[in-house]
Amino acid sequence: MSPILSPPLQIIYTRSALFLSRKAYATWGAIQAEFADYQTALGPWPAEEVADFLREEYPDLWPPAAAQVAALLAGDAEQVVISFAVPR
């Protein structure tokens, strides 16, 4: 896989969804303030590491992890819901 150049990304776990974010949070408390049902977050990590982690941990993502990371980086949104082949 070729490197994806970008700002660091975070994977945000909530009770209702899994999010991918490019927003720079100062603390986990800042994330918790933004997501009412926040559980935990991973990162910030380079985009390529995020894509690799998601691919390995969640093989049922659709579109594939690298495509979801690339879509976030190409778009205007600060965060997106990570999507799966079969909704969870």
C-alpha positions as CSV (number, residue, x, y, z in Angstrom):
1,M,0.0,0.0,0.0
2,S,1.3,3.4,-0.8
3,P,1.6,6.0,2.0
4,I,-1.4,8.3,2.6
5,L,-0.1,11.7,3.5
6,S,-2.4,13.5,5.9
7,P,-2.9,15.0,9.4
8,P,-3.1,12.4,12.1
9,L,-6.5,10.6,12.5
10,Q,-8.4,9.2,15.4
11,I,-10.8,6.3,15.6
12,I,-13.6,7.2,18.0
13,Y,-15.8,4.6,19.6
14,T,-19.3,5.5,20.8
15,R,-22.2,3.3,21.8
16,S,-24.0,4.1,18.6
17,A,-21.2,4.2,16.0
18,L,-17.6,4.1,15.1
19,F,-16.1,7.3,13.8
20,L,-13.0,8.3,11.9
21,S,-11.9,11.9,12.6
22,R,-9.3,14.2,11.4
23,K,-10.1,16.8,14.1
24,A,-7.2,17.6,16.4
25,Y,-8.4,17.0,19.9
26,A,-6.3,18.3,22.9
27,T,-7.6,15.6,25.3
28,W,-10.0,12.6,25.4
29,G,-12.2,14.9,27.5
30,A,-12.6,17.1,24.4
31,I,-13.8,14.1,22.4
32,Q,-16.2,13.1,25.2
33,A,-17.7,16.6,25.2
34,E,-18.4,16.3,21.4
35,F,-19.8,12.8,21.5
36,A,-22.5,12.2,24.1
37,D,-22.2,8.4,24.0
38,Y,-18.4,8.4,23.8
39,Q,-16.6,5.2,25.0
40,T,-13.0,5.5,23.9
41,A,-10.7,6.7,21.1
42,L,-7.5,5.5,19.4
43,G,-4.9,7.8,18.0
44,P,-4.0,10.2,16.8
45,W,-2.2,8.0,14.3
46,P,-0.9,8.5,10.7
47,A,-3.6,7.7,8.1
48,E,-1.8,4.7,6.8
49,E,-1.7,3.2,10.3
50,V,-5.4,3.9,10.8
51,A,-6.2,2.2,7.5
52,D,-4.0,-0.9,8.4
53,F,-5.6,-1.1,11.9
54,L,-9.1,-0.9,10.6
55,R,-8.4,-3.5,7.8
56,E,-6.9,-6.0,10.3
57,E,-9.5,-5.5,13.1
58,Y,-12.6,-5.0,11.0
59,P,-12.4,-7.1,7.8
60,D,-16.1,-6.5,7.2
61,L,-15.8,-2.8,6.4
62,W,-17.3,-1.7,3.2
63,P,-16.0,0.2,1.4
64,P,-12.6,-1.1,2.5
65,A,-10.7,0.7,5.2
66,A,-8.2,2.5,2.9
67,A,-11.1,3.8,0.8
68,Q,-12.9,5.1,3.8
69,V,-9.7,6.9,5.1
70,A,-9.1,8.3,1.6
71,A,-12.7,9.6,1.3
72,L,-12.4,11.4,4.7
73,L,-9.1,13.0,3.6
74,A,-10.5,14.0,0.2
75,G,-13.7,15.5,1.6
76,D,-14.6,18.5,3.7
77,A,-16.0,16.6,6.8
78,E,-14.0,16.6,10.0
79,Q,-15.3,13.1,10.8
80,V,-17.3,10.3,9.2
81,V,-19.1,7.2,10.5
82,I,-17.1,4.1,9.6
83,S,-19.3,1.8,7.5
84,F,-19.6,-1.9,7.5
85,A,-20.8,-4.4,4.8
86,V,-23.6,-5.4,7.2
87,P,-24.8,-2.6,9.6
88,R,-24.0,-3.2,13.2
